[in-house]
Amino acid sequence: MKDEELLAKSKNGDEDAFYQLISKHISTVEKFAFQMGVHPNDIQDITQETFLKVYRYLNNHTHGKFTTWLYQITLNVVRDLYRKKKRLAQKAKAYMAEAAITNSPDFVDDTNLSEVHQAIQDLNEKYKLPIILHYFHELSYQEIGDVLGVSEGAVKTRMLRGRKMLKERLEQVGEYDE
């Protein structure tokens, strides 16, 4: 069946025709998104969002080839994703800068925020959580112990080891000067 026939049936509420339309063009959307540089982990989300918009605005398509319209929708969905990621990155950077200013441990300065953030993220959770809770949420060792269900002594040990690992990682990338 041709796209125009499937489109007309879909507009009249034929769900099977709409599923056929999706099946026929899902690889087109995925391929186009991939070729535009979308990370493979995001392609499924792009594809899903594209077909949700196609369904939502089905009755708005009144002329022209369906595939042209599909490419336009895919392009807009990809652009929206990039804008959203850019906004989130800006918010994360602003938050990290604010957190660093309010309670800066000695291994953080405004020139190495992203490296410190990444080094913290790379730590085992056992060491990452106490560091985050202490330096960025200002919890005491006792409070951290209560949150994690461990003794205050265990928190102190994890903090010492975690700080040592952070220092080593930051020295490896040249971001730590004593």
Phi and psi restraints in degrees (value plus and minus 20) as a CYANA .aco file:
   2 LYS   PHI     -98.5   -58.5
   2 LYS   PSI     138.4   178.4
   3 ASP   PHI     -76.4   -36.4
   3 ASP   PSI     -61.7   -21.7
   4 GLU   PHI     -82.3   -42.3
   4 GLU   PSI     -59.5   -19.5
   5 GLU   PHI     -87.8   -47.8
   5 GLU   PSI     -65.0   -25.0
   6 LEU   PHI     -82.4   -42.4
   6 LEU   PSI     -59.2   -19.2
   7 LEU   PHI     -84.2   -44.2
   7 LEU   PSI     -65.5   -25.5
   8 ALA   PHI     -82.3   -42.3
   8 ALA   PSI     -64.1   -24.1
   9 LYS   PHI     -85.1   -45.1
   9 LYS   PSI     -58.9   -18.9
  10 SER   PHI     -83.1   -43.1
  10 SER   PSI     -60.8   -20.8
  11 LYS   PHI     -83.5   -43.5
  11 LYS   PSI     -47.8    -7.8
  12 ASN   PHI    -109.1   -69.1
  12 ASN   PSI      -9.2    30.8
  13 GLY   PHI      74.5   114.5
  13 GLY   PSI     -12.6    27.4
  14 ASP   PHI     -98.6   -58.6
  14 ASP   PSI      80.8   120.8
  15 GLU   PHI     -85.4   -45.4
  15 GLU   PSI     -56.0   -16.0
  16 ASP   PHI     -81.8   -41.8
  16 ASP   PSI     -59.6   -19.6
  17 ALA   PHI     -84.9   -44.9
  17 ALA   PSI     -59.2   -19.2
  18 PHE   PHI     -86.0   -46.0
  18 PHE   PSI     -62.0   -22.0
  19 TYR   PHI     -82.9   -42.9
  19 TYR   PSI     -56.6   -16.6
  20 GLN   PHI     -84.3   -44.3
  20 GLN   PSI     -59.8   -19.8
  21 LEU   PHI     -82.8   -42.8
  21 LEU   PSI     -63.6   -23.6
  22 ILE   PHI     -82.5   -42.5
  22 ILE   PSI     -70.6   -30.6
  23 SER   PHI     -77.4   -37.4
  23 SER   PSI     -58.5   -18.5
  24 LYS   PHI     -89.5   -49.5
  24 LYS   PSI     -51.7   -11.7
  25 HIS   PHI    -136.9   -96.9
  25 HIS   PSI     -16.1    23.9
  26 ILE   PHI     -82.4   -42.4
  26 ILE   PSI     -61.1   -21.1
  27 SER   PHI     -88.9   -48.9
  27 SER   PSI     -49.4    -9.4
  28 THR   PHI     -83.4   -43.4
  28 THR   PSI     -65.9   -25.9
  29 VAL   PHI     -85.4   -45.4
  29 VAL   PSI     -66.1   -26.1
  30 GLU   PHI     -81.3   -41.3
  30 GLU   PSI     -65.3   -25.3
  31 LYS   PHI     -83.9   -43.9
  31 LYS   PSI     -64.6   -24.6
  32 PHE   PHI     -83.1   -43.1
  32 PHE   PSI     -64.0   -24.0
  33 ALA   PHI     -82.2   -42.2
  33 ALA   PSI     -64.1   -24.1
  34 PHE   PHI     -81.8   -41.8
  34 PHE   PSI     -63.9   -23.9
  35 GLN   PHI     -87.2   -47.2
  35 GLN   PSI     -43.1    -3.1
  36 MET   PHI    -102.4   -62.4
  36 MET   PSI     -22.8    17.2
  37 GLY   PHI      77.5   117.5
  37 GLY   PSI      -7.9    32.1
  38 VAL   PHI     -88.2   -48.2
  38 VAL   PSI     114.6   154.6
  39 HIS   PHI     -80.8   -40.8
  39 HIS   PSI     118.6   158.6
  40 PRO   PHI     -72.0   -32.0
  40 PRO   PSI     -51.7   -11.7
  41 ASN   PHI     -87.5   -47.5
  41 ASN   PSI     -41.5    -1.5
  42 ASP   PHI    -118.4   -78.4
  42 ASP   PSI     -28.6    11.4
  43 ILE   PHI     -82.4   -42.4
  43 ILE   PSI     -61.2   -21.2
  44 GLN   PHI     -82.9   -42.9
  44 GLN   PSI     -61.1   -21.1
  45 ASP   PHI     -84.6   -44.6
  45 ASP   PSI     -61.9   -21.9
  46 ILE   PHI     -81.0   -41.0
  46 ILE   PSI     -66.0   -26.0
  47 THR   PHI     -82.3   -42.3
  47 THR   PSI     -65.7   -25.7
  48 GLN   PHI     -82.6   -42.6
  48 GLN   PSI     -66.6   -26.6
  49 GLU   PHI     -83.6   -43.6
  49 GLU   PSI     -58.0   -18.0
  50 THR   PHI     -80.7   -40.7
  50 THR   PSI     -69.2   -29.2
  51 PHE   PHI     -92.5   -52.5
  51 PHE   PSI     -45.8    -5.8
  52 LEU   PHI     -84.6   -44.6
  52 LEU   PSI     -61.8   -21.8
  53 LYS   PHI     -88.6   -48.6
  53 LYS   PSI     -58.0   -18.0
  54 VAL   PHI     -78.8   -38.8
  54 VAL   PSI     -67.0   -27.0
  55 TYR   PHI     -83.8   -43.8
  55 TYR   PSI     -64.7   -24.7
  56 ARG   PHI     -83.2   -43.2
  56 ARG   PSI     -58.4   -18.4
  57 TYR   PHI    -129.2   -89.2
  57 TYR   PSI       2.3    42.3
  58 LEU   PHI     -71.7   -31.7
  58 LEU   PSI     -64.3   -24.3
  59 ASN   PHI     -94.1   -54.1
  59 ASN   PSI     -32.5     7.5
  60 ASN   PHI     -98.9   -58.9
  60 ASN   PSI     -39.1     0.9
  61 HIS   PHI    -101.1   -61.1
  61 HIS   PSI      89.9   129.9
  62 THR   PHI    -137.1   -97.1
  62 THR   PSI     -37.9     2.1
  63 HIS   PHI    -173.6  -133.6
  63 HIS   PSI     144.5   184.5
  64 GLY   PHI      66.1   106.1
  64 GLY   PSI     150.5   190.5
  65 LYS   PHI     -91.1   -51.1
  65 LYS   PSI     122.6   162.6
  66 PHE   PHI     -80.8   -40.8
  66 PHE   PSI     -62.7   -22.7
  67 THR   PHI     -83.7   -43.7
  67 THR   PSI     -55.0   -15.0
  68 THR   PHI     -82.0   -42.0
  68 THR   PSI     -65.2   -25.2
  69 TRP   PHI     -83.1   -43.1
  69 TRP   PSI     -61.0   -21.0
  70 LEU   PHI     -83.2   -43.2
  70 LEU   PSI     -62.1   -22.1
  71 TYR   PHI     -82.8   -42.8
  71 TYR   PSI     -60.5   -20.5
  72 GLN   PHI     -83.3   -43.3
  72 GLN   PSI     -63.5   -23.5
  73 ILE   PHI     -84.7   -44.7
  73 ILE   PSI     -64.8   -24.8
  74 THR   PHI     -79.3   -39.3
  74 THR   PSI     -65.2   -25.2
  75 LEU   PHI     -78.7   -38.7
  75 LEU   PSI     -64.7   -24.7
  76 ASN   PHI     -86.2   -46.2
  76 ASN   PSI     -58.7   -18.7
  77 VAL   PHI     -85.0   -45.0
  77 VAL   PSI     -61.4   -21.4
  78 VAL   PHI     -84.3   -44.3
  78 VAL   PSI     -63.9   -23.9
  79 ARG   PHI     -81.2   -41.2
  79 ARG   PSI     -61.6   -21.6
  80 ASP   PHI     -80.5   -40.5
  80 ASP   PSI     -62.2   -22.2
  81 LEU   PHI     -81.0   -41.0
  81 LEU   PSI     -65.6   -25.6
  82 TYR   PHI     -84.2   -44.2
  82 TYR   PSI     -59.9   -19.9
  83 ARG   PHI     -83.4   -43.4
  83 ARG   PSI     -62.8   -22.8
  84 LYS   PHI     -83.5   -43.5
  84 LYS   PSI     -64.8   -24.8
  85 LYS   PHI     -83.4   -43.4
  85 LYS   PSI     -58.3   -18.3
  86 LYS   PHI     -84.8   -44.8
  86 LYS   PSI     -63.6   -23.6
  87 ARG   PHI     -82.3   -42.3
  87 ARG   PSI     -63.7   -23.7
  88 LEU   PHI     -84.0   -44.0
  88 LEU   PSI     -59.8   -19.8
  89 ALA   PHI     -83.9   -43.9
  89 ALA   PSI     -60.9   -20.9
  90 GLN   PHI     -85.3   -45.3
  90 GLN   PSI     -61.3   -21.3
  91 LYS   PHI     -84.3   -44.3
  91 LYS   PSI     -62.4   -22.4
  92 ALA   PHI     -83.6   -43.6
  92 ALA   PSI     -62.6   -22.6
  93 LYS   PHI     -84.5   -44.5
  93 LYS   PSI     -63.4   -23.4
  94 ALA   PHI     -84.6   -44.6
  94 ALA   PSI     -60.7   -20.7
  95 TYR   PHI     -85.4   -45.4
  95 TYR   PSI     -63.5   -23.5
  96 MET   PHI     -82.2   -42.2
  96 MET   PSI     -60.1   -20.1
  97 ALA   PHI     -84.8   -44.8
  97 ALA   PSI     -62.9   -22.9
  98 GLU   PHI     -83.9   -43.9
  98 GLU   PSI     -63.7   -23.7
  99 ALA   PHI     -84.5   -44.5
  99 ALA   PSI     -58.0   -18.0
 100 ALA   PHI     -88.4   -48.4
 100 ALA   PSI     -56.2   -16.2
 101 ILE   PHI     -92.3   -52.3
 101 ILE   PSI     -62.0   -22.0
 102 THR   PHI     -90.0   -50.0
 102 THR   PSI     -52.6   -12.6
 103 ASN   PHI    -173.4  -133.4
 103 ASN   PSI      49.7    89.7
 104 SER   PHI     -96.5   -56.5
 104 SER   PSI      94.8   134.8
 105 PRO   PHI     -89.0   -49.0
 105 PRO   PSI     144.2   184.2
 106 ASP   PHI     -87.1   -47.1
 106 ASP   PSI     -31.1     8.9
 107 PHE   PHI    -116.9   -76.9
 107 PHE   PSI     -13.9    26.1
 108 VAL   PHI    -137.5   -97.5
 108 VAL   PSI     112.4   152.4
 109 ASP   PHI    -162.4  -122.4
 109 ASP   PSI     152.4   192.4
 110 ASP   PHI     -88.3   -48.3
 110 ASP   PSI     -29.2    10.8
 111 THR   PHI    -110.5   -70.5
 111 THR   PSI     -33.6     6.4
 112 ASN   PHI    -146.4  -106.4
 112 ASN   PSI       5.1    45.1
 113 LEU   PHI     -76.9   -36.9
 113 LEU   PSI     -67.0   -27.0
 114 SER   PHI     -88.6   -48.6
 114 SER   PSI     -55.7   -15.7
 115 GLU   PHI     -87.6   -47.6
 115 GLU   PSI     -61.2   -21.2
 116 VAL   PHI     -84.6   -44.6
 116 VAL   PSI     -64.4   -24.4
 117 HIS   PHI     -77.8   -37.8
 117 HIS   PSI     -67.2   -27.2
 118 GLN   PHI     -84.8   -44.8
 118 GLN   PSI     -61.0   -21.0
 119 ALA   PHI     -82.7   -42.7
 119 ALA   PSI     -59.9   -19.9
 120 ILE   PHI     -85.4   -45.4
 120 ILE   PSI     -63.5   -23.5
 121 GLN   PHI     -83.1   -43.1
 121 GLN   PSI     -49.4    -9.4
 122 ASP   PHI     -97.4   -57.4
 122 ASP   PSI     -35.2     4.8
 123 LEU   PHI     -88.7   -48.7
 123 LEU   PSI     132.9   172.9
 124 ASN   PHI     -81.2   -41.2
 124 ASN   PSI     124.0   164.0
 125 GLU   PHI     -73.8   -33.8
 125 GLU   PSI     -53.0   -13.0
 126 LYS   PHI     -76.8   -36.8
 126 LYS   PSI     -54.0   -14.0
 127 TYR   PHI    -121.1   -81.1
 127 TYR   PSI     -50.5   -10.5
 128 LYS   PHI     -85.0   -45.0
 128 LYS   PSI     -68.2   -28.2
 129 LEU   PHI     -81.2   -41.2
 129 LEU   PSI     -67.3   -27.3
 130 PRO   PHI     -80.4   -40.4
 130 PRO   PSI     -59.1   -19.1
 131 ILE   PHI     -84.4   -44.4
 131 ILE   PSI     -65.5   -25.5
 132 ILE   PHI     -82.9   -42.9
 132 ILE   PSI     -68.7   -28.7
 133 LEU   PHI     -84.2   -44.2
 133 LEU   PSI     -55.8   -15.8
 134 HIS   PHI     -97.5   -57.5
 134 HIS   PSI     -73.5   -33.5
 135 TYR   PHI    -100.3   -60.3
 135 TYR   PSI     -53.4   -13.4
 136 PHE   PHI    -127.3   -87.3
 136 PHE   PSI     -32.6     7.4
 137 HIS   PHI    -143.6  -103.6
 137 HIS   PSI     -16.9    23.1
 138 GLU   PHI      35.9    75.9
 138 GLU   PSI      15.8    55.8
 139 LEU   PHI    -104.4   -64.4
 139 LEU   PSI     127.0   167.0
 140 SER   PHI     -96.6   -56.6
 140 SER   PSI     147.0   187.0
 141 TYR   PHI     -80.6   -40.6
 141 TYR   PSI     -58.7   -18.7
 142 GLN   PHI     -83.3   -43.3
 142 GLN   PSI     -65.1   -25.1
 143 GLU   PHI     -83.2   -43.2
 143 GLU   PSI     -60.0   -20.0
 144 ILE   PHI     -83.2   -43.2
 144 ILE   PSI     -62.1   -22.1
 145 GLY   PHI     -78.6   -38.6
 145 GLY   PSI     -62.0   -22.0
 146 ASP   PHI     -83.8   -43.8
 146 ASP   PSI     -63.0   -23.0
 147 VAL   PHI     -83.6   -43.6
 147 VAL   PSI     -63.6   -23.6
 148 LEU   PHI    -109.2   -69.2
 148 LEU   PSI     -29.9    10.1
 149 GLY   PHI      52.1    92.1
 149 GLY   PSI      15.8    55.8
 150 VAL   PHI    -151.3  -111.3
 150 VAL   PSI     148.9   188.9
 151 SER   PHI     -94.9   -54.9
 151 SER   PSI     142.8   182.8
 152 GLU   PHI     -82.4   -42.4
 152 GLU   PSI     -56.3   -16.3
 153 GLY   PHI     -83.0   -43.0
 153 GLY   PSI     -60.2   -20.2
 154 ALA   PHI     -84.2   -44.2
 154 ALA   PSI     -58.7   -18.7
 155 VAL   PHI     -82.6   -42.6
 155 VAL   PSI     -65.2   -25.2
 156 LYS   PHI     -79.3   -39.3
 156 LYS   PSI     -64.2   -24.2
 157 THR   PHI     -82.8   -42.8
 157 THR   PSI     -65.0   -25.0
 158 ARG   PHI     -84.8   -44.8
 158 ARG   PSI     -57.4   -17.4
 159 MET   PHI     -83.6   -43.6
 159 MET   PSI     -66.2   -26.2
 160 LEU   PHI     -80.4   -40.4
 160 LEU   PSI     -67.4   -27.4
 161 ARG   PHI     -87.4   -47.4
 161 ARG   PSI     -61.4   -21.4
 162 GLY   PHI     -83.3   -43.3
 162 GLY   PSI     -64.1   -24.1
 163 ARG   PHI     -82.8   -42.8
 163 ARG   PSI     -59.2   -19.2
 164 LYS   PHI     -83.7   -43.7
 164 LYS   PSI     -64.8   -24.8
 165 MET   PHI     -83.5   -43.5
 165 MET   PSI     -60.6   -20.6
 166 LEU   PHI     -81.8   -41.8
 166 LEU   PSI     -66.6   -26.6
 167 LYS   PHI     -78.3   -38.3
 167 LYS   PSI     -65.3   -25.3
 168 GLU   PHI     -81.9   -41.9
 168 GLU   PSI     -63.0   -23.0
 169 ARG   PHI     -86.1   -46.1
 169 ARG   PSI     -60.5   -20.5
 170 LEU   PHI     -90.8   -50.8
 170 LEU   PSI     -53.2   -13.2
 171 GLU   PHI     -86.3   -46.3
 171 GLU   PSI     -54.8   -14.8
 172 GLN   PHI     -82.7   -42.7
 172 GLN   PSI     -56.1   -16.1
 173 VAL   PHI    -116.3   -76.3
 173 VAL   PSI     -12.7    27.3
 174 GLY   PHI      52.3    92.3
 174 GLY   PSI       8.5    48.5
 175 GLU   PHI    -128.7   -88.7
 175 GLU   PSI     -11.3    28.7
 176 TYR   PHI    -148.7  -108.7
 176 TYR   PSI     101.5   141.5
 177 ASP   PHI    -143.7  -103.7
 177 ASP   PSI     108.9   148.9
